[in-house]
Amino acid sequence: MTGSSARSGSGAGAAKRSAYFGRNEITRRRRFPFPTLECDKSCTIYGYDHVGISHCFAQHLGGGMSYLADFKAAIERTSHYGMAVPKYELRPDDHWLGLQAQQRIPQLIFNTLGQITPKHLLAQCIAIHYALQEPVSALFGAPAVLTIGWIEFANGTDLYRFDDQFIGERLRTGFEPLSGIQLHVWLTLPTMEIIDLTLCTSVSILQDMPEGIGGLLTKKADDVTGFRYIPMLVGEDFFRKTGAILEF
């Protein structure tokens, strides 16, 4: 498995952990399976261009369970497989990702990861969000939980999809050397707001849409349109038990 080390900056919010990560798999496909994702670049990994909240959008995605219900199921699934569940007080009626908090995120990214480029984001959702977990938690004074899952698009396609059979097999055998890791990772706040630094860039590169590169997704999970986040597991234990994270 190819991999990378988490990068820690020297700022106050810098991550204090070192780890080696497997690289999650991203395969270039023809354009037509994916819906058009347009990333509002008012807020990017590089900072604000003007006041606004970055999001990816397409047509509205209706139906399905709420993110809160899916997240509770992910907690139960994590515990069922004997993995540690982060201590987490759910506060789904609160909103923490207001304008002031969002304006601080680009600087937090720089303090933690240094000056990053699109190549640092492509297929690096595990490393990026693992490194940012502690500083984001410190920013909000509450856990930002590493969330493992996949993406369901409004047009019926999906990205990084996996199931319980995949989880069980990986816990038994680990990830094979030199193989990609077929899943997606993001951060979830107790408010059911999500922070995803890599999806816009990865999908924009797949679709040859450079204007979307660098976009952030920071909002209530149920307010995302065009696609839906499907959480399957929470916390870091899955990666430790499967060898995707090797801490030192």
N, C-alpha and C positions, 0 to 999 in steps of 0.2 A: 504494500500500500504506500503510495506516495504520501508525503506529509509535510508539516511545517511547524515551526516553533511559534508559540504566542510571543508577541513583541510587547514589552512593557516600556512605557515612557517614564520620564523623570518627574512628572507633575504630581500634585498631591493626590489626584484621583487614580494614579496608575495602578494597574493590577500588580499584586505582590506574588503571584504564582507563576511557576514555569512549567511547561508541559509540552509534550510532543503529540501531534494530532494526525490522525488519518485524514485524508482529503476526501470530501464527499463528491460523489460522481455527478458530473453534469455533461450531458451529451448534446452536441449540436444537432438539431433536427430541422426538417423543413419548416417553413414558417406556418403552414396552414394548421397544424394541430393546436397552436397556441392562440388565444384571443389577443387582441391588441392591448398591451399594457402601456399606458402613458403615465410617466412619473412626473408629478408636479415638482419642478426643481426649485421652488421657493426656499426649501430647506434641503440641503445636501450634506454629505459627509464632510464637505469643505466649508460649510457655514451657510448663513442666510443671505439670499440675494435681495429679498424684500419680505415684509411681514406676510406670513402664511404658514400653513401646515402641509407638509409633504405627504402625498398618498399616491397609490397606484389605483387606477380606476378603469372600468370598462362598463359593460351593461350590468344591471343589478342582478345579484345572485339571490334568489329566493329559496325558501324551504330549508330543510335540514335542521339539525339540532342547534341550539344556541352555543356560543363558544364556552359559556360557563358550564353547561351540561357536558360538553365534550371534555373540558378541562377536568371536571370532577371524575369523569370516566378514566382520564389519563392518570389521575392520582390513584384510583383504585387499581388500574392495570399495573402501575409501577409497584404498588404494594403486593399485588398478587404474584408477581414474578420474584418477590423476595428482595427487592431493591429499596434503598433508603428513599423516603419521601421528605422533601424539604418542609420545615415548619412554616406554615403559610396560613395567614388569616385572610380569607376571601372578603373583599370589599367591592363587589361589582357595581354598587350604586355611586361610588366615588369617581371623580375625574382628577387625575394628577398630571396628565400631559397637556397642561395649558401652555400658552405662548411663552411664558417666562421659562418654564422647564425645557421646552423644546429648543429655545434659543441657547441653552447651556449644553445641549447634547453634542454639537459639533466640536466645541472646545474640549469636552470630556473625551471624545474620540481621539482628538489630537494628543491630549495629555497621556492617554493610555497606550495608543498604538503608534504615535508619531505620525509623520506625513505618509499617508497610504495612497495607493493608486488603484485603479480598477483591477489589476492583476492580483492585488492583495485580497480582493473581495470575491473574485470568481472561485466558486467551489470551496470556499473557506468559511462557511457559515459556522462550523463547529469551533474553529480556532477564534474567530472574531467575537462571537457571542460569549464564549467561555472567558475570554480576556476581559470583556466589558461587564461581566456579571457583578463583580464586587464593586467597581466604581459606580455603576448604575444603582445598585442597592444602597450605596452610601449617599448618593444624590437624593434619593427619595426616603431614606430612613426606613426601608422595608425591603424584603427580599425581591429581587428580580430573578425569577426562576427560569433556569435553562429549560426550554421546552422543545421536545423532539416530536416531529410529525411530518405531515406532507401537505400539499396544496391541491385543492380542487377548484378548477376553473368553471366559469358559468356555462361554457360551451360543452361541458361533459368530459373534457380532457383533465389530466392530472399530472403532477410533477412530484417526483420523489416518493411515490406511493409505496407503502409497505403494510404488512398486517401482523397478526399475532404469531403466525407461523414463522415469519422472518425474525421476530423478536426472540422466540424460543430457540431457533436454530443458532442465532448469533450468540446467545447466552451460553449455549453448549459448546460451540466451536470457535467463537470469536470471529473477527474479520480476517479474511485471507490476505496475506502479504501481497502488495502491489494491486489490490482490488479497490475499486471505488466504493464509497459508503453511500448507499442509495437512501437518503433521508434528508430532511431539512431541519434546521435549528434556529430558534429565535428566543427572545426574552419575553416573559409574561409578568406584568405587575399584578399585585393583589386586586387591582381595579378591573382586571381583564382587559387592560390596555397592553398592546404589544409594541415591541421595538425590534425592527428587522432592518439590519444594515446591508444585507447582501442580495435579497431577492430581486429588487429592481435592477441592480447592475447585472446579475447573472442572466435574467430573462432578457434584458435589453441586448446583451452580447449575443445571446442565442438568436434573437430576432434581427440582429444587425441594425439596431436602433441606438446609435451613440448618444442621442439626446436624453435618453433615460438613465445613462450611466451615472452613478453617484447618488441616486435618489434614496431617501430614507422612507420607511413606513413606520409611523409612530401615531397610533390612534386606538380607539376601542376596536377590538377584534370584530365585533358584530357590525361595526360601521364600515368595514372594508367592503367595497363593491367590486364585482367582476370576478372575484375568486374568494375562497374560504380557507382559512387555516384549520387544519384538523390535528389537534394535539393527540399524541398517542402515549407519550411517557414524559415524566417530569424529573428534573434533577440530573446530576452528573454520573450517577452510579452505573447506568447502562454503559456509558463509554469506558468507565474504569474496568468493569467486569468483562468487556469484550476487547480490551486492548486498544481502543481508539484513542484513549488518553493515557499517556504514560507520564506521570508526574515525577519530578526530581527536584 
